[in-house]
Amino acid sequence: MSRKTTRPPRGVVDTSVVIAGAAAFRGAPLRPETKSGKLLLRWIEEDHFHWLYSEEVLDEYKEILKRFNVRPGVIGRFINPIREKQSN
């Protein structure tokens, strides 16, 4: 009898969700007010989905966030957890 394992859903996060959710990473503790921010925080805290990305996708996120005048430190607080969680 085989045992069925359940994996979290996998997906690519659209850049528009990143832009809308990145504001949650400006303060500490993280307190998102948007649905996008809540989704991203839930991912960090609960690991409820597997974020599919490549370095090119992360570069796109960073470039877009820079265009929206997001400070480099905030961008790092957003990008670094993605890399850390996926490397585990």
C-alpha positions as CSV (number, residue, x, y, z in Angstrom):
1,M,0.0,0.0,0.0
2,S,1.6,3.3,-1.1
3,R,1.4,6.3,1.1
4,K,0.3,9.5,-0.6
5,T,2.3,12.5,0.5
6,T,0.9,16.0,0.1
7,R,3.1,18.7,-1.1
8,P,2.4,22.4,-0.9
9,P,1.2,24.0,-4.1
10,R,3.9,25.5,-6.3
11,G,3.7,28.7,-8.3
12,V,5.4,31.7,-9.7
13,V,4.5,34.9,-8.0
14,D,3.5,37.7,-10.5
15,T,5.5,40.9,-10.3
16,S,2.3,42.9,-9.5
17,V,1.8,40.8,-6.4
18,V,5.5,41.5,-5.4
19,I,5.0,45.2,-5.9
20,A,1.8,45.3,-3.9
21,G,3.2,43.0,-1.1
22,A,6.6,44.6,-0.8
23,A,5.3,47.4,1.3
24,A,4.8,45.0,4.2
25,F,8.6,44.6,4.3
26,R,9.2,48.2,5.2
27,G,8.7,47.9,8.9
28,A,9.4,45.5,11.7
29,P,7.5,43.4,12.6
30,L,6.0,42.6,9.3
31,R,2.4,43.8,9.3
32,P,0.9,43.6,5.8
33,E,-2.3,45.4,5.1
34,T,-2.8,44.3,1.5
35,K,-3.9,40.8,0.3
36,S,-0.6,40.5,-1.5
37,G,1.4,41.3,1.6
38,K,-0.6,38.9,3.6
39,L,0.0,36.2,1.1
40,L,3.8,36.8,1.2
41,L,3.9,36.9,5.0
42,R,1.9,33.7,5.1
43,W,4.4,32.1,2.8
44,I,7.2,33.2,5.1
45,E,5.6,32.0,8.3
46,E,3.7,28.9,7.2
47,D,5.5,27.8,4.1
48,H,2.1,27.2,2.5
49,F,3.4,27.2,-1.1
50,H,6.6,26.5,-3.0
51,W,7.7,29.7,-4.7
52,L,9.1,28.8,-8.1
53,Y,11.7,31.3,-9.3
54,S,15.0,31.7,-11.1
55,E,17.7,34.3,-10.6
56,E,16.3,36.1,-13.6
57,V,12.9,36.3,-11.9
58,L,14.5,37.6,-8.7
59,D,16.4,40.2,-10.8
60,E,13.1,41.3,-12.4
61,Y,11.6,41.7,-8.9
62,K,14.5,43.8,-7.8
63,E,14.5,46.0,-10.9
64,I,10.8,46.7,-10.7
65,L,11.0,47.4,-7.0
66,K,13.9,49.9,-7.6
67,R,11.7,51.6,-10.2
68,F,9.0,52.1,-7.6
69,N,11.7,53.7,-5.3
70,V,11.8,50.9,-2.8
71,R,14.8,51.3,-0.6
72,P,17.6,48.7,-1.2
73,G,17.3,47.4,2.4
74,V,13.6,46.7,1.9
75,I,14.3,44.9,-1.3
76,G,16.9,42.8,0.5
77,R,14.4,42.0,3.3
78,F,12.0,40.8,0.6
79,I,14.4,38.9,-1.7
80,N,16.6,37.2,0.9
81,P,13.9,35.1,2.6
82,I,12.9,33.8,-0.8
83,R,16.4,32.5,-1.4
84,E,16.8,31.2,2.1
85,K,13.6,29.3,2.2
86,Q,14.1,27.7,-1.2
87,S,17.6,26.6,-0.4
88,N,16.5,24.6,2.6
